[in-house]
Amino acid sequence: MNGDELSSDVADFMRNLFRHHLAVATLHPNPPDAPNLPAEWSQDLIDACQGAVRILIVAFINIKYVSWDFAKYCEDCKNSGLGCGGNVEREQEILHRWPPKYCPTVSVNSARVFADPYGRIIAWILPSIIPSHYQDILHHAVKVLEPSLVKKFHRPAEGGSWRSNAMFFAPDNNFVSSGQINLSAAWFMAGHNGPVHTTPFLQRREGQEFLSIVQNPFAVMTGILAIVHPKQYDMAKEMKESIMMSGQCEKPLEQWPTVFTAISVITNRESPFHRDLQESWEWFDFLLSFGRYEHAPLYLANLGIRVNNPPGTICAFGGRALWHGVRKVMPRITFAFYMRKNILKELDIESAGWMTQREHEEYIGVQRHNLRRYRPKTFHPSNVEKSSL
């Protein structure tokens, strides 16, 4: 089974498992059956899927609301010339017009969802959702690509992007050397709108080894996307299939074990407050961090939260929509999963909009008032047995 097939199967399994257990918990008269455990899967993959679904359920029922319209907030951000988030004065003006959920900033230690009053989902916080043994696998994969990490840092006085500024990188350590690399099985070269191409590293033997190592962890992350933003997942899958049918990058895409367009691997770097200009306002990016540390706080200023971000945590949010930053905590590896709209436009595929609570609940067949009613008995994490999920 190649990476594309595995990620699709894992996504289907996790979505069906999520639907089943929420339907049972809310006393749905006709709950869907639990999916069968695939006989060909390893036990560690099954455990990782089940563990992720447990954390997603906890997040789903722990929803917090901001007081403002997220769509109007994004429109204001578009019209305010915020750029990449480096203009602190303009960002402060946005914070004044659209007050954060919490002020002063509060720490977030548990799984939860943030949404606006109209149900538009802004972010999912999923602490330690990637298990430690999968973190070890990803660390091994990073060691394979370590010689290919871009280490051409410039001095602060030389200008250029903060992403390659030497002041934000820590010295190399025994866990991993410092650097970054962007990977994609099919994307456009910078400044171009076609044809799609595969990043050079993935075309080499080391790149093939990297993809074979990360298949199971990446497949689980694809399953998480299928649950937190089903519309984005379906759109991304259609986009990937469309590129493959065109004959472009077909073999690399078959081995690419996720529907995200691209991944950035970043090691030992601080991220000052910023916005990701090439991202969509409506889609989620994933930030996954792990390493030898207890916490690597991620700040989401527009929500007024500091995610403590223990190893294995995934934060799903729009990197363009929220002003965010991460302190220099070492040693640390970050995988940033994201998508590019330019390929979508070229393929003439309709863009997925915001995921709303109502759409999400209709999609999985659960009404939120039933969640509130049955949560005390059913959804407390200590009452969810591993074997039942």
C-alpha positions in Angstrom: 0.0 0.0 0.0 1.5 3.4 -1.0 1.4 6.5 1.1 -1.6 8.0 -0.7 -3.8 4.9 -0.2 -2.8 4.6 3.4 -3.6 8.2 4.3 -7.0 7.9 2.6 -7.8 4.7 4.4 -6.7 6.1 7.8 -8.8 9.2 7.2 -11.9 7.2 6.5 -11.3 4.9 9.5 -10.8 7.8 11.9 -13.8 9.8 10.6 -16.0 6.8 11.0 -14.7 6.0 14.5 -15.3 9.6 15.5 -18.9 9.6 14.2 -19.6 6.2 15.8 -18.6 7.2 19.3 -20.2 10.6 19.3 -23.4 9.1 18.0 -23.4 6.4 20.8 -22.6 9.0 23.4 -25.5 11.2 22.4 -28.0 8.3 22.3 -28.5 8.6 18.6 -31.4 6.2 17.7 -29.4 4.7 14.8 -25.7 5.1 15.5 -23.3 4.0 12.7 -21.4 0.9 13.3 -17.8 1.1 14.5 -15.4 0.6 11.7 -13.7 -2.7 11.5 -10.0 -2.8 12.5 -8.0 -3.3 9.3 -6.2 -6.6 9.6 -3.2 -5.4 7.6 -2.5 -2.5 9.9 0.1 -2.6 12.7 -1.1 -2.3 16.2 0.8 0.9 16.7 -1.1 2.5 13.9 -4.4 1.4 15.3 -3.5 2.7 18.7 -2.4 6.0 17.3 -5.7 6.4 15.4 -7.7 5.5 18.5 -5.7 7.8 20.8 -6.1 10.7 18.4 -9.9 10.2 18.2 -10.1 10.3 22.0 -8.4 13.6 22.1 -10.5 15.0 19.2 -13.7 14.0 21.1 -12.5 15.9 24.2 -11.7 19.0 22.1 -15.0 18.8 20.3 -17.0 19.1 23.4 -14.8 21.8 25.0 -15.6 24.8 22.8 -14.9 28.4 23.7 -16.3 31.4 21.8 -14.8 34.8 21.0 -17.2 37.7 21.0 -16.7 38.9 17.4 -17.5 37.8 13.9 -14.5 35.9 12.5 -15.3 36.7 8.9 -15.6 40.4 9.5 -12.3 40.3 11.6 -10.5 38.6 8.6 -11.9 41.2 6.2 -10.6 44.0 8.5 -7.2 42.3 8.6 -7.2 42.2 4.8 -7.9 45.9 4.5 -5.5 46.9 7.2 -2.3 46.2 5.3 -1.0 43.9 8.0 1.5 42.1 5.7 3.5 39.4 7.4 2.6 40.6 10.8 5.8 42.6 11.4 3.9 45.9 11.9 3.3 45.7 15.6 1.4 49.0 15.7 -1.2 47.8 13.2 -1.5 44.5 14.9 -2.2 46.3 18.2 -4.9 48.2 16.5 -6.5 45.0 15.3 -6.3 43.6 18.9 -8.0 46.8 20.1 -10.9 46.5 17.5 -11.3 42.8 18.0 -10.5 42.1 21.6 -9.0 38.6 22.4 -11.1 36.0 24.2 -8.8 36.4 27.2 -7.0 39.4 28.5 -4.5 39.0 30.0 -3.3 36.0 28.2 -4.2 32.6 29.7 -2.5 29.2 29.4 -4.3 26.4 27.6 -3.4 22.9 28.7 -6.3 20.9 27.5 -7.9 19.9 24.2 -10.4 22.5 23.0 -11.9 24.3 20.0 -12.3 28.1 19.5 -15.2 29.5 17.4 -17.0 32.8 16.8 -20.6 33.5 17.7 -21.8 32.3 14.3 -20.1 28.9 14.7 -17.1 29.5 12.4 -14.4 27.3 13.8 -11.1 29.3 14.4 -8.8 26.8 15.9 -8.3 23.3 17.4 -5.8 22.8 20.2 -4.8 19.1 20.5 -2.2 18.5 23.2 0.1 15.5 22.8 -2.1 14.0 20.1 0.9 12.4 18.4 2.2 9.6 20.7 5.8 9.5 21.8 6.8 6.5 19.6 5.5 8.4 16.5 7.6 11.4 17.7 10.6 9.0 17.8 9.8 7.9 14.2 9.6 11.5 13.0 12.9 12.3 14.8 14.5 9.4 12.9 13.1 10.8 9.7 14.5 14.2 10.4 17.9 12.7 11.0 17.7 11.3 7.4 17.1 14.7 6.0 19.4 16.5 8.4 22.3 16.9 5.9 19.8 18.6 3.5 18.6 21.2 6.0 19.1 24.7 4.7 21.6 26.4 7.0 22.3 29.6 5.1 21.4 32.0 7.9 22.0 35.8 7.5 22.9 38.3 10.1 20.1 40.7 11.4 21.9 43.7 9.9 21.8 42.1 6.4 18.0 42.2 6.1 16.0 39.4 4.5 13.3 37.2 5.9 13.2 36.5 9.6 12.7 32.9 8.7 16.4 32.6 7.8 17.7 35.2 10.3 20.5 33.7 12.4 19.3 35.4 15.6 16.2 33.2 15.7 18.2 29.9 15.4 19.8 28.2 18.4 23.2 26.4 18.0 23.2 22.8 16.9 22.7 20.2 19.5 22.9 16.4 19.8 19.2 16.0 19.2 19.2 17.8 15.9 21.2 20.5 14.0 19.5 23.8 13.3 18.0 24.6 9.9 14.9 24.3 7.8 13.6 22.7 4.6 10.4 22.9 2.5 9.0 19.7 1.0 6.3 19.0 -1.5 5.4 16.2 -3.9 3.7 18.7 -6.2 3.7 22.5 -6.0 4.6 25.5 -8.1 8.1 27.0 -8.2 8.2 30.4 -6.5 6.8 33.1 -8.8 5.3 30.6 -11.2 1.8 29.2 -11.9 2.8 25.9 -13.4 3.8 23.3 -14.0 3.9 21.5 -10.7 7.2 20.0 -9.6 8.5 17.8 -6.8 11.1 19.3 -4.4 14.6 17.9 -5.2 15.2 16.2 -1.9 12.1 14.0 -2.4 13.5 12.8 -5.7 16.7 11.5 -4.1 17.2 8.2 -2.3 17.2 10.0 1.0 13.8 11.5 0.1 12.3 8.2 -0.6 13.6 6.9 2.7 12.1 9.9 4.5 8.7 9.3 3.0 8.7 5.6 3.8 9.6 6.4 7.5 6.9 9.0 8.0 4.0 7.2 6.3 2.1 6.1 9.5 2.5 9.4 11.5 1.6 11.5 8.4 -1.5 9.3 7.7 -2.7 9.9 11.3 -2.3 13.7 10.8 -4.3 13.4 7.6 -7.0 11.6 9.5 -7.0 14.5 12.0 -7.6 17.0 9.2 -10.5 14.9 7.9 -12.2 15.4 11.3 -11.3 19.0 12.2 -12.0 20.4 8.7 -13.8 17.9 6.5 -14.4 20.4 3.7 -10.7 21.2 3.5 -9.8 17.5 3.5 -12.2 16.7 0.7 -11.0 19.7 -1.3 -7.3 18.7 -0.8 -8.0 15.1 -1.8 -9.7 16.2 -5.0 -6.8 18.5 -5.8 -4.3 15.7 -5.2 -6.3 13.2 -7.4 -6.6 15.8 -10.1 -2.9 16.4 -10.3 -2.3 12.6 -10.4 -4.8 12.1 -13.2 -3.0 14.8 -15.2 0.1 12.7 -15.2 2.1 15.3 -13.3 4.2 14.1 -10.3 2.2 10.9 -10.2 4.8 8.7 -8.6 5.8 11.2 -5.9 2.2 11.9 -5.1 1.5 8.2 -4.7 4.1 8.1 -2.0 3.2 11.4 -0.4 1.3 10.3 2.7 -0.9 13.4 3.3 -3.3 15.7 1.4 -1.5 18.8 2.5 0.3 20.5 -0.4 3.6 21.1 1.5 5.5 20.6 4.7 8.2 22.7 6.3 10.6 21.0 8.7 12.1 23.6 11.1 14.6 22.8 13.8 15.7 24.8 16.8 14.1 28.1 15.6 12.1 30.7 17.4 9.2 32.2 15.5 8.5 35.9 16.3 4.9 37.0 16.0 3.9 36.8 12.3 1.3 35.9 9.8 1.7 33.5 6.9 0.8 35.5 3.8 0.5 32.7 1.3 -2.1 30.8 3.3 -5.9 30.9 3.1 -8.0 32.7 5.6 -10.5 29.8 5.8 -8.2 26.8 5.9 -6.2 25.2 8.7 -2.5 24.8 8.9 -1.1 22.3 11.3 1.8 23.0 13.6 3.3 19.9 15.2 6.3 20.3 17.6 8.3 17.7 19.6 11.7 17.4 21.2 13.4 17.3 24.5 11.4 19.9 26.4 8.4 20.1 28.6 6.6 23.1 27.0 7.2 25.2 23.9 4.6 28.0 24.3 2.7 28.9 21.2 1.0 32.3 21.4 -2.2 33.0 19.5 -2.5 36.7 20.2 -6.0 37.3 18.7 -7.4 34.6 21.0 -5.4 35.7 24.0 -4.0 32.3 24.7 -0.7 30.7 25.3 -0.8 27.0 24.2 1.7 25.2 26.5 2.4 22.9 23.6 4.0 19.8 25.1 5.7 17.4 22.7 3.3 15.9 20.2 0.8 18.7 20.3 -1.0 19.8 17.1 -2.4 23.3 16.8 -4.7 23.6 13.8 -5.5 27.2 12.8 -5.2 29.7 9.9 -1.6 30.9 9.9 -2.7 34.0 7.9 -5.8 34.7 10.1 -4.1 34.6 13.5 -1.0 36.6 14.6 1.1 33.9 16.3 4.6 33.2 17.5 6.7 30.6 19.4 9.5 31.1 21.9 13.0 29.7 21.4 12.7 26.4 23.3 15.4 23.8 22.5 16.0 21.2 21.2 12.8 21.3 19.2 11.6 20.1 15.8 8.5 21.6 14.1 6.5 20.2 11.2 4.3 22.8 9.6 1.7 21.4 7.3 0.0 23.8 4.9 -1.6 24.3 1.5 -1.2 26.7 -1.4 -4.2 28.3 -3.2 -2.4 28.9 -6.5 -2.6 25.2 -7.4 -6.3 25.1 -6.5 -7.0 28.0 -8.9 -5.0 26.5 -11.7 -7.0 23.2 -11.4 -10.3 25.2 -11.2 -11.3 23.4 -8.0 -13.7 25.2 -5.7 -12.1 26.4 -2.5 -13.3 25.1 0.8 -14.7 27.9 3.0 -14.7 28.1 6.8 -15.8 25.1 8.7 -18.8 26.0 10.9 -20.2 24.2 13.9 -23.5 23.5 12.1 -21.8 22.0 9.1 -19.5 20.0 11.3 -22.4 18.6 13.4 -24.5 17.8 10.3 -21.5 16.1 8.7 -21.0 13.8 11.7 -24.6 13.5 12.7 -24.4 15.0 16.2 -26.3 17.8 17.9 -24.4 19.9 20.3 -27.2 20.2 22.9 -27.0 16.4 23.3 -23.3 16.6 23.9 -23.9 19.0 26.7 -26.6 16.8 28.1 -24.6 13.5 28.2 -21.1 14.8 28.6 -20.8 14.3 32.4 -21.4 10.5 32.1 -19.8 9.8 28.8 -17.1 12.2 27.8 -14.9 12.7 30.8 -11.5 11.4 29.6 -11.2 9.0 32.6 -14.4 7.3 31.5 -13.3 6.6 28.0 -11.6 3.2 27.9 -8.9 2.7 25.4 -10.3 -0.6 24.3 -13.7 1.0 23.4 -12.1 3.4 21.0 
